[in-house]
């Protein structure tokens, strides 16, 4: 067995899975609180990549160092996408909060198509190049043949973001309010929790994480396209369902499982069947565990 090739596939899957997990967190947080699948979430991820591209292009003209450009571009992308996510919630979802469940779903799909076409107007070619902003430090040279600096950056940033989110939800006052709202929104409101504020914050956090993922994958791949959000969004939604929709650890685990599945399927079978095998895994897991790997089955009260 070629162990070097195995580890290349392993870390490649870990990198891909980390991005899926970052996006899946937004899906699972929103669903956990208002039981809505925000199908426009993948486009927010795409907007993060394009925002970083614009900022990087502007700063590059003035000769900023590559790492400084990456950090500034990521901060601007997070702020912009957080504002976008908040606006999305206020315009497209809040007015439909008490409407039949199909109405906000249609609204989400409509916002997804709108954001894609909004970016198409600014896109000058099929794929736009993204500058290489991640330097290769010397201490990574021994493992450079297995994984590059951009992959290490993605894995570390994703791990830190997920750990920070977990601590925020578990220990902060607003995090406890989010958990209470997710369990029973009406009861949380009776206890004095501002549910609208909690829901808005959920969209802001989810959009910020998606923006981070967009910037990281753009710097890793070296190009962006208006359609990257749709594909990544579907995969991240699959990861959220795989791990257990509504479960934050499940979203993380589902993203990693899906990333490894795709990577090993590409490496050992064929890249043509990458998506098919990933979704086949989803079907198999949901047949034997419909609530997902870490999801909890809801009990129906009579």
C-alpha positions in Angstrom: 0.0 0.0 0.0 1.3 3.5 -0.9 1.1 5.2 2.4 2.2 8.6 1.1 -0.7 8.5 -1.4 -3.1 7.5 1.4 -2.0 10.4 3.6 -2.4 12.8 0.6 -5.9 11.6 0.2 -6.6 11.7 3.9 -5.4 15.3 4.4 -7.1 16.3 1.1 -10.4 14.9 2.4 -9.8 16.6 5.8 -9.3 20.0 4.0 -12.4 19.5 1.9 -14.4 18.3 4.8 -13.4 21.3 6.9 -14.9 23.6 4.3 -18.1 21.6 4.2 -18.3 21.6 8.0 -17.9 25.4 8.1 -20.8 25.9 5.6 -22.9 23.1 7.2 -22.8 24.9 10.6 -24.8 27.7 9.1 -27.4 25.3 7.7 -27.7 23.3 11.0 -27.9 26.4 13.3 -30.7 28.0 11.3 -32.6 24.8 11.0 -32.1 24.1 14.7 -33.7 27.4 15.7 -36.5 28.1 13.1 -36.6 24.7 11.2 -35.8 26.4 7.9 -33.3 25.2 5.2 -31.6 28.3 4.1 -30.8 27.3 0.5 -29.2 30.8 -0.1 -26.5 29.9 2.4 -24.2 28.5 -0.3 -24.4 31.8 -2.2 -23.3 33.7 0.9 -20.2 31.5 0.8 -19.7 32.4 -2.8 -20.1 36.1 -2.0 -17.4 35.8 0.6 -15.0 34.5 -2.0 -15.8 37.3 -4.5 -15.6 40.0 -1.8 -12.1 38.7 -0.8 -11.2 38.8 -4.5 -12.2 42.4 -4.9 -10.4 43.5 -1.7 -7.3 41.5 -2.6 -7.1 43.1 -6.0 -7.4 46.6 -4.6 -4.8 46.0 -1.9 -2.4 44.2 -4.3 -2.2 47.4 -6.4 -0.8 49.3 -3.4 1.8 46.6 -2.7 0.5 45.1 0.6 2.2 41.9 1.8 0.4 38.7 0.7 -0.5 37.6 4.3 -1.8 41.0 5.2 -4.0 41.1 2.1 -5.4 37.6 3.0 -6.2 38.7 6.6 -7.8 42.1 5.6 -9.7 40.4 2.7 -11.1 37.8 5.1 -12.2 40.4 7.7 -13.9 42.5 5.0 -15.6 39.4 3.6 -16.8 38.3 7.0 -18.3 41.7 7.8 -19.9 42.0 4.3 -21.4 38.5 4.4 -22.6 38.9 8.0 -24.5 42.0 6.9 -25.8 40.2 3.9 -27.0 37.3 6.0 -28.7 39.7 8.4 -30.4 41.5 5.5 -31.4 38.2 4.0 -33.1 37.2 7.2 -34.9 40.5 7.6 -36.2 40.7 4.0 -36.7 37.1 2.8 -37.5 35.1 6.0 -38.7 37.2 8.9 -42.0 38.3 7.1 -42.7 34.6 6.4 -41.9 33.3 9.9 -45.6 32.3 10.6 -46.4 31.4 7.0 -46.8 27.8 5.8 -43.4 26.0 5.7 -43.3 25.9 1.9 -43.3 29.7 1.6 -39.9 30.4 3.3 -38.4 27.4 1.4 -39.5 29.0 -2.0 -38.2 32.3 -0.7 -34.8 30.7 0.1 -34.5 29.2 -3.4 -35.5 32.6 -4.9 -32.8 34.4 -3.0 -30.2 31.8 -4.0 -31.0 32.4 -7.7 -31.1 36.2 -7.2 -27.6 36.2 -5.6 -26.2 34.0 -8.3 -27.4 36.3 -11.0 -26.3 39.3 -9.0 -22.7 38.1 -9.2 -23.0 37.0 -12.8 -23.4 40.7 -13.7 -19.9 41.4 -12.2 -18.2 38.3 -13.5 -16.0 38.9 -16.6 -15.1 35.3 -17.4 -16.2 31.7 -16.5 -13.5 31.5 -13.8 -11.7 34.5 -12.2 -8.2 33.9 -10.9 -7.6 34.4 -7.1 -4.1 35.5 -6.1 -1.9 33.1 -4.1 -1.8 34.8 -0.7 -0.7 31.9 1.6 3.1 31.8 2.0 4.9 28.5 2.5 6.7 28.6 5.9 9.9 26.7 6.4 8.6 24.5 9.2 6.1 23.0 6.8 8.7 21.9 4.3 9.0 18.3 5.7 5.3 17.7 5.0 5.0 19.8 1.8 4.8 16.7 -0.3 1.6 15.6 1.6 -0.1 18.9 2.3 0.5 22.6 1.5 0.3 25.7 3.6 -3.2 26.6 2.3 -4.4 23.2 3.4 -2.9 23.6 6.9 -4.5 27.1 7.1 -7.9 25.7 6.2 -7.7 22.9 8.7 -6.4 25.1 11.6 -8.9 28.0 10.9 -11.8 25.6 10.6 -10.9 23.8 13.9 -10.4 27.2 15.7 -13.7 28.5 14.3 -15.7 25.4 15.3 -14.1 25.3 18.8 -14.9 29.0 19.3 -18.5 28.5 18.2 -18.9 25.5 20.5 -17.6 27.5 23.5 -19.8 30.5 22.6 -23.0 28.4 22.4 -22.1 26.4 25.6 -20.9 29.1 27.9 -22.1 32.6 26.9 -25.5 34.1 27.7 -26.5 34.6 24.1 -25.4 31.0 23.4 -27.7 29.7 26.1 -30.5 31.9 24.7 -29.9 30.3 21.3 -30.1 26.8 22.8 -33.3 27.7 24.6 -34.8 29.2 21.4 -33.9 26.0 19.5 -35.6 23.8 22.1 -38.8 25.8 22.4 -39.1 29.3 20.8 -42.4 30.2 22.4 -41.4 29.2 25.8 -38.1 31.1 25.4 -40.0 34.3 24.5 -42.2 33.8 27.6 -39.0 33.7 29.6 -37.9 37.1 28.2 -35.6 36.0 25.5 -35.7 38.1 22.3 -36.2 35.4 19.8 -35.9 37.8 16.8 -32.5 38.9 18.0 -31.4 35.3 18.5 -32.5 34.3 15.0 -30.7 37.3 13.5 -27.5 36.5 15.4 -27.8 32.9 14.1 -27.8 34.2 10.5 -24.9 36.5 11.2 -22.8 33.8 12.7 -23.6 31.2 10.0 -22.9 33.8 7.2 -19.6 34.8 8.8 -18.4 31.1 8.9 -19.5 30.7 5.3 -17.5 33.7 4.3 -14.4 32.3 6.1 -14.9 29.1 4.1 -15.2 31.0 0.8 -12.0 33.0 1.4 -10.1 29.9 2.4 -11.2 27.8 -0.6 -10.6 30.6 -3.0 -7.0 31.0 -1.8 -6.5 27.3 -1.9 -8.0 26.6 -5.4 -6.8 29.9 -7.0 -10.1 30.7 -8.8 -13.7 31.6 -8.1 -16.9 31.3 -10.0 -20.5 32.3 -9.4 -21.6 28.6 -9.3 -19.2 27.5 -6.5 -21.8 28.4 -3.9 -24.5 26.1 -5.3 -22.3 23.0 -5.4 -20.7 23.6 -2.1 -24.0 24.5 -0.6 -25.6 21.2 -1.7 -22.6 19.3 -0.4 -22.7 21.1 3.0 -26.4 20.6 3.3 -25.7 16.9 2.7 -23.1 17.0 5.4 -25.5 18.6 7.8 -28.1 15.9 7.2 -25.5 13.2 7.4 -24.3 14.3 10.8 -27.8 15.1 12.1 -29.5 18.4 11.0 -29.8 20.7 14.0 -26.7 19.2 15.7 -23.5 21.4 15.6 -21.1 18.5 16.4 -23.1 16.5 13.8 -22.4 19.2 11.2 -18.7 19.0 11.9 -18.6 15.2 11.8 -20.8 15.1 8.7 -18.6 17.5 6.8 -15.4 15.5 7.6 -17.1 12.2 6.7 -18.3 13.5 3.4 -14.9 15.1 2.6 -13.0 11.8 3.3 -15.6 9.8 1.3 -15.1 12.1 -1.7 -11.4 12.2 -1.4 -10.9 8.4 -1.2 -13.5 7.7 -3.8 -11.6 10.1 -6.2 -8.2 8.6 -5.4 -9.0 4.9 -5.4 -12.0 4.6 -7.7 -12.6 7.5 -10.1 -13.3 11.2 -9.9 -16.4 10.5 -12.1 -18.1 8.8 -9.2 -17.1 11.2 -6.5 -20.6 12.8 -6.1 -22.5 9.6 -6.6 -20.5 7.7 -3.9 -20.9 10.7 -1.5 -24.7 10.7 -1.9 -24.9 6.9 -1.8 -23.2 7.1 1.6 -25.8 9.6 2.7 -28.6 7.3 1.6 -27.1 4.3 3.4 -26.7 6.1 6.7 -30.2 7.6 6.6 -31.7 4.2 5.8 -30.2 2.8 9.0 -30.2 6.0 11.0 -32.8 8.5 9.7 -31.9 11.3 12.1 -28.2 11.3 11.0 -25.1 10.1 12.8 -25.4 12.3 15.9 -29.0 13.5 15.4 -31.7 12.7 17.9 -35.0 11.3 16.8 -38.0 13.5 17.7 -40.6 11.9 19.8 -44.2 12.6 18.9 -46.4 13.5 21.8 -49.9 12.1 21.7 
